[in-house]
Amino acid sequence: MKFTEEHEWLRVEDDGVVVGITAHAAEQLGDVVFLELPEVGDTVSKDDEICVIESVKAASDILSPLDGEIVEVNDMLTEEPGKVNDDPMGDAWFFKIKPDDASQMDDYMDEAVYNKFIG
């Protein structure tokens, strides 16, 4: 897994890169009450605002960590956004992206470096 300074995690799978927010981010947000996800087929560029997440504390934009195409979204979260608080690093992933250039992931932190970053 890789981690961004914006508290997103990325996990490479056979058919794309799964993206979600870290447990640290979910904790900082508080209870998530709304989530707007991108559409399957959207072409995105790194740092595009592609998701909106709202909690009882704040609203935040989620940025695309990579250039590519959205190939899957976790529709469960639009119905049950609170799942983000329950399992942010697992079942509550946001979207899957097919990257144009997988080497963009080299810019991100591994888990040990991320843990120091939030420490």
C-alpha positions as MATLAB code, in Angstrom:
seq = 'MKFTEEHEWLRVEDDGVVVGITAHAAEQLGDVVFLELPEVGDTVSKDDEICVIESVKAASDILSPLDGEIVEVNDMLTEEPGKVNDDPMGDAWFFKIKPDDASQMDDYMDEAVYNKFIG';
ca = [
       0.000    0.000    0.000;
       0.973    3.598   -0.576;
      -0.220    6.711    1.249;
      -0.616   10.361    0.244;
      -0.110   13.495    2.314;
      -3.879   14.022    1.886;
      -4.441   10.818    3.920;
      -5.522    8.589    1.064;
      -4.359    5.011    0.662;
      -3.715    3.189   -2.599;
      -3.654   -0.583   -3.097;
      -2.665   -2.167   -6.411;
      -4.916   -4.956   -7.669;
      -4.937   -6.837  -10.981;
      -7.557   -4.584  -12.577;
      -6.563   -1.205  -11.132;
      -5.621    0.775   -8.054;
      -8.117    0.884   -5.175;
      -8.290    4.226   -3.329;
      -9.761    5.165    0.044;
      -9.006    7.338    3.046;
      -6.881    6.279    5.992;
      -8.130    5.451    9.459;
      -6.396    8.650   10.633;
      -8.427   10.723    8.153;
     -11.691    9.016    9.116;
     -10.970    9.681   12.783;
     -10.201   13.354   12.111;
     -13.399   13.782   10.077;
     -15.718   12.323   12.683;
     -19.017   10.710   11.679;
     -19.298   10.674    7.881;
     -22.828   11.596    6.744;
     -22.480   12.073    2.961;
     -20.186   10.896    0.185;
     -20.246   11.839   -3.485;
     -18.184    9.499   -5.653;
     -16.945    9.893   -9.238;
     -18.682    8.136  -12.121;
     -17.375    4.946  -13.707;
     -15.754    5.951  -16.996;
     -14.608    9.371  -15.774;
     -11.128   10.291  -16.935;
      -9.252   12.088  -14.180;
      -5.924   13.790  -13.676;
      -3.760   13.669  -10.590;
      -4.944   16.247   -8.023;
      -8.409   16.665   -9.622;
     -11.158   17.007   -7.021;
     -13.188   13.869   -7.682;
     -15.050   13.050   -4.448;
     -16.788   15.042   -1.764;
     -16.975   13.717    1.781;
     -19.027   15.399    4.481;
     -18.987   14.664    8.174;
     -20.547   16.208   11.219;
     -17.349   18.273   11.542;
     -16.442   19.317    7.988;
     -16.711   18.829    4.246;
     -13.626   17.840    2.282;
     -12.660   17.133   -1.286;
     -10.862   13.927   -2.178;
      -8.219   14.383   -4.860;
      -7.327   11.873   -7.517;
      -3.917   10.455   -6.629;
      -3.263    9.339  -10.220;
      -4.027   10.109  -13.846;
      -6.396    7.524  -15.265;
      -9.917    6.222  -15.700;
     -12.373    5.390  -12.925;
     -13.262    1.727  -13.475;
     -15.304    1.006  -10.342;
     -16.884    2.870   -7.425;
     -18.069    1.594   -4.053;
     -21.785    2.370   -4.416;
     -22.478    0.990   -0.931;
     -20.961    4.182    0.501;
     -23.517    6.497   -1.099;
     -26.236    4.604    0.776;
     -24.226    4.013    3.946;
     -21.523    6.721    4.210;
     -20.975    5.887    7.880;
     -19.206    2.690    6.786;
     -16.185    4.944    6.183;
     -15.860    5.282    9.951;
     -16.244    1.531   10.510;
     -13.698    0.174    8.012;
     -11.856    2.959    6.134;
      -8.917    0.747    5.188;
     -11.030   -2.182    4.002;
     -14.638   -2.440    2.844;
     -15.101    1.349    2.726;
     -12.795    1.977   -0.239;
     -13.982    4.811   -2.524;
     -13.055    3.979   -6.103;
     -10.800    1.966   -8.372;
      -8.730    3.713  -11.010;
      -6.941    2.276  -14.028;
      -3.774    4.412  -14.005;
      -2.297    5.910  -17.148;
       1.146    5.751  -15.516;
       1.559    3.446  -12.517;
       4.943    5.022  -11.759;
       3.038    7.995  -10.271;
       2.627    5.779   -7.213;
       6.376    6.062   -6.606;
       5.732    9.606   -5.327;
       3.795    8.318   -2.317;
       4.769    7.058    1.126;
       4.920    3.495    2.339;
       3.171    2.645    5.613;
       6.207    3.253    7.854;
       6.819    6.714    6.404;
       3.095    7.564    6.579;
       2.963    6.553   10.247;
       5.864    8.926   10.958;
       4.068   11.635    8.927;
       0.954   11.443   11.106;
       2.927   10.721   14.298;
];
